Amino acid sequence: MASMRRLEGKVAFITGAARGQGRAEAVRLADEGASIVALDSCATAATVAYPGPTAADLDQTAAEVRAVGGEVVTGVADVCDLQGLQKVWDDGVAAFGAIEVVVANAGISSANWLWETSEEQWEETLAINLTGVFHTMKVAAPAMIRQARGGSIIAISSTAGLKGVPYLGAYSASKHGVVGLVRTLANELAEHQIRVNSVHPSAVDGTGMDVVDMHALVARGPEHLRARFSNPLPGPTSAQPSDIAATVAWLASDDARFITGAQIPVDLGTMAR
Ligand SMILES: NC(=O)c1ccc[n+]([C@@H]2O[C@H](COP(=O)([O-])OP(=O)(O)OC[C@H]3O[C@@H](n4cnc5c(N)ncnc54)[C@H](O)[C@@H]3O)[C@@H](O)[C@H]2O)c1
């Protein structure tokens, strides 16, 4: 685990923290000294091919944070629900004080040819992946400005937020949208010493987001599209949640104090293809 305590005394608010990358980020940031406010909807989205986590999964995240010596508050809320999100934020502030690190990680994924993407699939993907990040920023930014302690906001986008990934049209549109939010807010918050960056994983193991419909489409698709999914780095084809969490911890820390408005890939080199 972490060999550094770069986040001692800080409080981190993480969405989508019941499992996968969100859980790894909660544990890593706690291991570096942060207190954690962990939010998740603990629900299954209507248009995805995999089950969502339960409240027990969010409790497991809390247990793993405590196991590394961290303090944690959990909250069940949907990032589409601005008031629900605000309440979990307020509960976190009541428990720990000012929140200086925000990880907008909650997201869903489903796959289809763009022209076969249903209205429901489009709307739910944009609502959670893009409006959810907007809501997170809308709650976080004014509070962080008022606190006047600076901070770091990190949005988990995807390599599909930097290039067109076949079969992920709605997802790719939502994740490109996240880059627009990040670049805008980085400009708006710089004078308050609040940095805003995005992280762009390609494939990540051990998360709920193992998109079965995606694998089927890739296997069936033409060779020239299959080639889009290969990585320069040999070995595993996916990163681990802990790899993304390590990048998030770095961006949250003063080691990244001059980095804002940036898009950081953690992608085994696939952006270079
Ligand atoms: N898994 C991958 O290969 C991969 C690759 C690139 C980017 N990402 C991105 O990483 C982030 C984390 O995903 P993951 O891989 O850990 O998958 P995951 O499904 O394990 O975790 C996502 C979490 O977000 C939560 N969530 C979903 N909708 C929500 C809502 N409306 N309100 C609150 N919480 C909600 C889920 O309940 C879940 O706990 C997502 O933004 C995803 O798009 C994942």
The ligand as a Gaussian input file, in Angstrom:
#p B3LYP/6-31G(d) Opt

LIG

0 1
 N      -13.849000      -0.341000     -15.434000
 C      -13.275000       0.193000     -16.490000
 O      -12.733000      -0.521000     -17.344000
 C      -13.246000       1.704000     -16.654000
 C      -12.451000       2.256000     -17.661000
 C      -12.405000       3.645000     -17.806000
 C      -13.136000       4.461000     -16.966000
 N      -13.909000       3.897000     -15.995000
 C      -14.655000       4.804000     -15.118000
 O      -14.237000       4.591000     -13.786000
 C      -15.268000       4.989000     -12.879000
 C      -15.459000       3.917000     -11.818000
 O      -16.000000       2.743000     -12.409000
 P      -15.562000       1.261000     -11.983000
 O      -14.710000       0.738000     -13.079000
 O      -15.024000       1.253000     -10.600000
 O      -16.991000       0.504000     -12.065000
 P      -18.004000       0.036000     -10.901000
 O      -19.282000      -0.265000     -11.552000
 O      -17.352000      -1.049000     -10.096000
 O      -18.118000       1.310000      -9.956000
 C      -18.895000       2.431000     -10.266000
 C      -19.578000       2.889000      -9.004000
 O      -20.365000       4.048000      -9.311000
 C      -21.603000       3.898000      -8.655000
 N      -22.675000       4.649000      -9.326000
 C      -23.215000       4.387000     -10.537000
 N      -24.229000       5.223000     -10.789000
 C      -24.328000       6.045000      -9.699000
 C      -25.191000       7.119000      -9.362000
 N      -26.178000       7.512000     -10.182000
 N      -25.000000       7.750000      -8.181000
 C      -24.016000       7.353000      -7.339000
 N      -23.183000       6.317000      -7.593000
 C      -23.337000       5.673000      -8.765000
 C      -21.902000       2.411000      -8.717000
 O      -22.909000       2.028000      -7.797000
 C      -20.534000       1.811000      -8.448000
 O      -20.291000       1.610000      -7.079000
 C      -16.503000       5.251000     -13.742000
 O      -16.668000       6.639000     -13.932000
 C      -16.145000       4.574000     -15.050000
 O      -16.826000       5.140000     -16.149000
 C      -13.980000       2.553000     -15.822000

